[in-house]
Amino acid sequence: MFGRVTLPQALFAGILGIAGGIYIFQPVFEQYSRDQKELKEKLKLAEESEKKKS
């Protein structure tokens, strides 16, 4: 027999779910951030070398 879930219980479960997802996927987010920084640096260096050639 199943009882109803109260609003505070549902909110708590939702917050735990979101926090757990962030905790699990944190390395993925960090790798993406590092990749974006690296890409920006390469692009900046490429632009600088292009300006020097001109």
C-alpha positions as CSV (number, residue, x, y, z in Angstrom):
1,M,0.0,0.0,0.0
2,F,1.5,3.3,-1.1
3,G,0.9,6.6,0.6
4,R,1.1,10.0,-0.9
5,V,4.3,11.9,-1.0
6,T,4.1,15.3,0.6
7,L,5.5,18.4,-1.1
8,P,8.5,18.8,1.2
9,Q,9.4,15.1,0.5
10,A,9.1,15.6,-3.2
11,L,11.2,18.8,-3.1
12,F,13.9,17.1,-1.0
13,A,14.0,14.1,-3.5
14,G,14.2,16.5,-6.4
15,I,17.1,18.4,-4.8
16,L,18.9,15.2,-4.0
17,G,18.4,14.1,-7.6
18,I,19.8,17.3,-9.1
19,A,22.8,17.3,-6.6
20,G,23.6,13.7,-7.4
21,G,23.5,14.4,-11.1
22,I,25.9,17.3,-10.7
23,Y,28.2,15.3,-8.5
24,I,28.3,12.4,-11.0
25,F,28.8,14.5,-14.1
26,Q,31.3,17.0,-12.5
27,P,34.3,15.5,-14.3
28,V,32.5,15.8,-17.6
29,F,31.8,19.5,-17.0
30,E,35.4,20.1,-15.9
31,Q,36.8,18.4,-19.0
32,Y,34.5,20.5,-21.2
33,S,35.6,23.7,-19.5
34,R,39.3,22.8,-20.0
35,D,38.7,21.9,-23.7
36,Q,37.0,25.3,-24.3
37,K,39.8,27.2,-22.6
38,E,42.4,25.3,-24.7
39,L,40.4,25.9,-27.9
40,K,40.3,29.7,-27.1
41,E,44.0,29.8,-26.5
42,K,44.8,28.0,-29.8
43,L,42.4,30.3,-31.6
44,K,44.1,33.4,-30.0
45,L,47.6,32.1,-31.0
46,A,46.4,31.4,-34.5
47,E,45.0,34.9,-34.9
48,E,48.2,36.5,-33.5
49,S,50.4,34.5,-35.9
50,E,48.1,35.5,-38.8
51,K,48.5,39.2,-37.9
52,K,52.3,38.8,-37.8
53,K,52.3,37.3,-41.3
54,S,50.3,40.3,-42.6
